Amino acid sequence: MGFEVSWLGGAVVSCGHMAWFFGCGLATAGRVRRSGMTNVHGEFLKPHAGLGLRTGLEVPISPHFVVQLSGELFANVIRPTIDFPGAPRWSTAAISTAGELRLVASF
């Protein structure tokens, strides 16, 4: 059995900075798509939305580049579920967490 699950959406991220530290509010919305399952015809589209917080440390390494180390706590407000024939239901967790290391460029 082969299938594909993808997410397409966008986010609004509003941040404040103080010295090397930053904090952000996150709002995201999009849709989850499933396709290509045996015994299931057509596509499956469900909405997804969430709210969260991001906080972290931002270290300048040059005039145009910074390294960010951050963590997120995210509440999935609209949680899509995917039903597979003869298998348990898949669902997004109510709360998601993430850790990130980024290189950010500004010109």
C-alpha positions in Angstrom: 0.0 0.0 0.0 1.5 3.4 -1.0 0.2 6.8 0.0 1.3 10.4 0.4 0.5 12.9 3.2 1.5 16.6 2.8 0.8 19.9 4.5 0.5 23.3 2.7 0.0 26.5 4.7 1.4 29.7 6.0 2.2 31.4 9.2 2.2 34.9 10.8 5.1 35.3 13.2 5.4 38.4 15.3 8.7 38.7 17.3 10.4 41.0 19.8 14.1 41.2 20.4 16.2 42.2 23.5 20.0 41.9 23.2 20.6 38.3 22.1 17.2 37.0 23.1 13.9 36.9 21.2 10.3 35.8 21.7 7.6 35.3 19.1 3.9 34.7 18.8 2.9 32.2 16.0 -0.4 31.7 14.1 -0.6 29.2 11.3 -3.3 27.8 9.0 -3.3 25.4 6.1 -4.5 22.1 4.9 -3.5 18.4 5.1 -3.7 16.4 1.9 -3.7 12.6 1.6 -3.7 10.8 -1.8 -2.6 7.6 -3.4 -4.1 5.0 -1.1 -5.3 1.6 -2.2 -9.1 1.2 -2.0 -9.6 5.0 -1.5 -10.5 7.1 -4.5 -9.7 10.8 -4.9 -8.0 13.2 -2.6 -8.6 13.9 1.1 -8.3 17.5 2.2 -8.7 18.7 5.9 -8.0 22.1 7.5 -5.3 22.7 10.1 -4.7 25.7 12.4 -2.7 26.4 15.4 -1.3 29.0 17.8 2.1 29.0 19.6 5.1 30.6 21.2 8.8 30.6 20.1 11.7 31.8 22.3 15.4 31.6 21.7 18.9 33.0 21.5 20.3 34.9 18.5 24.1 35.1 18.1 25.5 37.5 15.4 28.4 35.9 13.4 28.8 38.7 10.9 27.0 42.0 9.9 24.5 40.0 7.7 24.3 36.6 9.4 23.0 35.3 12.8 22.7 31.9 14.3 19.4 31.2 16.1 18.8 28.5 18.7 15.1 28.3 19.6 12.3 26.2 21.0 8.5 26.2 20.2 5.4 25.2 22.0 2.4 24.9 19.7 -1.3 24.2 20.3 -3.0 22.6 17.3 -6.4 24.3 17.4 -7.9 22.5 14.4 -6.5 18.9 14.3 -7.0 16.9 11.1 -7.5 13.1 11.4 -6.8 10.5 8.7 -8.7 7.3 8.7 -7.0 4.3 7.0 -9.2 1.3 6.1 -8.6 -1.4 8.7 -6.0 0.6 10.6 -6.0 3.0 13.6 -6.9 6.7 13.0 -4.0 9.1 12.7 -4.3 12.5 14.2 -2.2 15.6 15.0 -1.2 15.9 18.7 -3.0 18.5 20.7 0.3 20.1 21.7 3.5 20.1 19.6 7.1 21.0 20.6 10.1 21.6 18.4 13.7 22.7 18.8 15.5 24.5 16.0 18.9 25.7 14.9 18.9 28.2 12.1 21.2 30.4 10.1 19.4 33.7 9.2 20.6 36.1 6.6 19.5 39.8 6.3 20.6 42.2 3.6 
